[in-house]
Amino acid sequence: MHSSKPSIEIVTPAPLGSLHGNRITALRWQGFLKSLGYQSRLTQSWSRKNTDLLIALHAYRSHSSILNFKQQFPDKPVILVMTGTDIYRDMASHDEVQQSMRLASHIVVLQSASLDQIPKEFLTKTRVIYQSTKGVARKTSPKRNFLISLIGHLRPEKDPFCLARALPFLPASSTVKIKHLGKAMSPEMRTLAKQYSAHLARYQWLDEQTHAKTMQVLSRSHLMVITSLMEGGAHVVTEAIAIGVPVIASNISGNRGLLGDDYPGYYPVGDEKTLAVLILQAETNPAFYKSLEKSVRQRRKLVQPEFEKRSIKKLLGQCL
């Protein structure tokens, strides 16, 4: 029996069980496909099975899957979902990124500022689909401390210790407490995280936690800080927006594409002194804190699952 619905394969290089953003995105898309009535399988590289549509996350790391698929099925569509490292790092140094873009019938980026980086020849087949999340309810924040969450794996492009470096610039009167959640991606990062935890009373590294535990911490936080040097559109920013937790963010394209150009909570990349100033302002100036809350609230509609599902449905309609 031939099923009437096309078969779809989603390729993501992120391994099974990992909490990498790409794997989370792939699983969420798979859920939307199922609710739209499509069968799909999730693989790390193309299975070489007959597939009506290939959805590939990562232009660089899924390049061979895209190439092999197009060689075997030149007339079948490929949707390429571009990641932050594709757009802000690998495109400049790896030809495979643009080759993948050329082979793809449709290109998806995860926030609007990415469009500025896409070569003109590919813009007509590129669209923005904002990542969504089922927002957990915001919880009551602690009364005695100003709780800040920092969420993300510890690797250089996240500048994971910028917030720790900012802490000495806060006055003694500040009640800031940092909970840093994320897996150390190297022994050096682990050592540094443990040193900061031992020497800074305000800073606690909790290592990698389950997604549920991470959301629990985020939903109780007064503030979330994202310090990345490079992002395609961090899912944790989407989650903060969905919950309604104000964000202080490094001033990079990936954050601006999610929070908006006029968002009041940006600091220059790597500048821990300005980061400290903004944190103190959020802690001590109610008007500034309310302006962050209001700006986050205004972005909420973009991260609703229904909005993402509609966008994916429309895209599949054009592909198939």
N, C-alpha and C positions, 0 to 999 in steps of 0.2 A: 504493500500500500504506500502510495506516495502522499506525504502530508502536503496539504494545500499551502501551508505557510512556509516561506523560505527558511533555509537553515543558515544560522549565523554563528561565526566563531569570533570570540573576543580574545585577542592576544595581549597579554601584559607581561613584561619581563620580571615583575615583582613576584617572588615565590609564594606558593600556597601558605596561608597562615601568617604572612608578614603583615605589618600594619602600615606599610608604605602607602603613600597617597594614591599611587597608580593602581594598586591592588584594590583599595577601598573604592576608587572610581569605577573600576571594572566590575566589581561586585554590585555596585549600585545600578550601573547601566544594565547588568544582567537581570536585576530585579525589575527594572522598568520594562525591559523586553518581554519578560514573562507576563507582566500585568497587561501588556499590549497584545498578548497571544502568540508571541514568537518563541520558538525553541532556540536555545543558544548553549554553546559550551565555552568554557574558559580555559585557556592554555597559556603556557609561557612562551611557546613559539608555535607557528602554524603546524597543525597536526598532519597536513597533506591530505586531509579528507576533502571530498567534494563539498564545497561550501558556497552558498549563494552570495554571501556578503562577509567580508573580513573587516572587523573593527580592530584597529591596532593602536595601542597606547605606546607612545614613545617613537618618534621618527628615527632616532639614531639606533636605539637598542633593539627595535623591532624591524630594522631595515631588511634583514635577510628574509624574514617572514613575508614582508610585503612584496619583495622582489620575487621570491619563489612562487608566491600565490599568483602574481600577475603574469609570470612566465607560463604557468600552467593554465590559468583562466584569464586571458587578456581582456575579455569583455565583461568580467564581473567586477562589481564596485568594491572599492576600499574606502572606509572612513578612517582617517588618521586623526587621532586625538593627540595634540601636541602638549608636551610637558614643559615645565619651566626651564629645565636644563637644556632641552632642545632649543628653545627660543632664545634664552639669554646666555647660553654658553656654547653648545655644540654646533649651532648653525654656522658660526663664524669659522670653526676649525675642522668640521667634518662634512665632506661632500655628501655623505649618505643622507644627511638631514634633508637637503633640498631634493635629492633623488627620490626619497620617500614622498616628499610633498608633490613632486611631479607625477609619481605613479598613482597617488591617491585621487579618487574621484571627488571626495569631499574632505575638507580639513576643519577640525574643531579646535578652538582655543577656549580656555576656561575663564578668561576675564577680558574686558574690553581693551585694556591698554596693550595687550599682546598684538593687536592688529597693527600697531605702529611698527612692529618688528618684521611683519610678514612681507616678503618681497612682492612687489606690485603684480607680477605675473600670476601669483596664486591668490590674490585677494578675492577675485570673483567666486572662488569655490570655498572660501573660508567663512565660518560663522562663529559667533560666541554662544556657547551654552554654559551658563553659570552652574556650578556644582550646587547641589541642594543637600539639605540634611533635615531629618525629623528633629526639630529643636526640642530638647528636653526643657522642662520648666526651669526658670531661674529660681535659685534658692536664696534664702536669707544669707547675706554675707556676715562674717564674724563682726562682732561689735568692737572687740578690743584691738584688732589689728586691721590694717589695710592690706587685704590679701591680693597678691598678684600671681597669676599663673603664667608660666612660660612652657610651651608645649611643642615638642619637635625633637627628632633624633639629633644627637650631638655630632655634627660634622661641620667642616670648615665653612661651607656656604651658608650655614644658618647663623654664623657668628654667635655661638650658643652662650658665650660668657660675657657678652656686652652688658647684660643686665647685672651680672655679678660685679663687673668693673664699675658700674654706675653707683653701687650701694654706698661706697665710702664718701660720695658727694652729697648724701642725704644728711640733714641735721639730726642730732641725737633725739630731737622731739618727734621725729617721724615714727609711725607705728608699722611701716611697711614690712611685710613678710612675703618671701618668694617661695613658691612651690614650683620646682623645675621637673617636668616629666618628659622622659625620653631616653632612648637607649644610647649608650656611648658606642659610637661606630669605630672606635680605635682604642687601644690601651692608653694612649696619651690623653684622649678625651676623658676616659674613666678616671685617670689619676687627677686631672685638673678638677673635675666635678667633685671628687672626694675632698680635695684640698680646700676648694671654696666652701664646701659644706662644713668642713671642720673649723675654718677660720672666720667665716662670716656668720654671725648670730642670726641675721635676717634671712639667710639663704639655706634652702633644703633641697637637695637633689633626690628625687624619688625613683630614679631609674625608669625603665619601661613599665607601664601599667596597662591593665586592660582598657579597652575603649570606654567601658561603663564607668570605671573608676576615674578615668581622665575627664569624662563629661561631668562627673560628680564634683570634681575639684573646680573645673571651669565654671560650672553653674553657680558655685558659691563665691566665686572671685569678684572683687570690686573691679578688677581690671585684668585684661590679658595683654601681654606684651609679645610682639613678634619682631625679632631682631635680624631677620635674614638679609644676606647680601644679594640673594637671587631667589626668586619664587615665580612659578607660573601662575599661581593663584592658590595660596595655601588653604587646604580644607579646614584647618583649625580656625582660620579667619571666618570662613563660611559658618562654622559652628558657633563662634562667638556672636556673629550677626544674628543667627537664628534664635539664640538664647536671649540676646539683648545685652551681652556683656561688653562694655566699652573697651576699645583697643587703643594701645599706643603702638605705632608701627614704624619700622624703618621706611624712609622715603624712597621706595623702589617701585618700578612700574607694576610688578605683580601685586603689590599691596594697594596701589592707587586704583588699579582696575577693579578691585573688589570694594574698596571703601569710598571711592570717588575722589576727584581732584581737589574738592573743596573741604575734605575731611580735616578737622582741626588738630588731629593727634599724631602728626608725623614728626620724626626727628632725622637729622642727616645720618646716613649709614655709618655705623661704627663709632658714632660720637656719643660716648657714654655720659659726658657732662651734660649735654642737652637732654639726653634721655632722663637723667636724674631730675633736671629742672621740670620736665613735663610730668614725671611721676609725682613730684611734690605738688605741682599745680593741681593735678587730678585729686590728690589726697586732701589738699587744704582749701581749694577754691571751688565751692559748690557750683558756681555758674559755669566754670570750665568743665567740670565733671558732667553736668547736665547737657552741655553742648555735645560732648562725646556720645552720651546716651541717645540723644535725639538723632544725631547723624547715623548711628548704628541702626536705630529703629527705622529710619527712612530707607535703608537698603534691604530691609527684611523680605520684601515681596520678591526680590531677585533670587532668594535662596530657598523658596518654597518648593517641595518635591513636585507639586502639580505643574509648576512653571517649567522645571527641567524635563518632566515627562512629556509635556506638550511639545517642547523644542525637539526632543528625540523622535517623537512620533512624526513630526513634520519632516525631519531629516530623512527618516526611513522611507517615508512616502516619496521623497524625491529620488532616493537611491534605487528603490526596488520597483 
